[in-house]
């Protein structure tokens, strides 16, 4: 199964843009991706979440990376707490 965020298909990096790609495998990849819906471009394939970020400068890319990581960490913590209740 492959899902993509709506912004992913329209994203074409410009030559001056900095870009990063993060791939991670997680039992709840779909839940992590849901938390990123408004934050980043992503796709999910067989439990692997691929997040793509780009920015006009390295400073902006670093800021986007920090935002992305805070969102993923918060989502992981929530999933862990929710998993403890089951």
C-alpha positions, 0 to 999 in steps of 0.5 A: 500500500502506498499513500502520499501527502497531497503536496508531494506530487506538486513539489519540484525542487528548485536548483537553489533549494536545500533538500532532505529525505528521511526514511523510517520504519515504524509499527505505526507509520500511518499514525506518525504520517497523520501527525505530519499532514500539515507539516511535510511532504511524505509517503508511506510504503509497507510501514516505511515513512518517507518524509521529504523537506526542502527549503531555500536555504540551509538555515530554513531547512534546519528550522523545518527539520527541527519542526519535523523532529518535534512533531515526530517525537511528540507523536511517538510519545503519544503513541507510547502512552496510548499503547500502555493503556491497551 
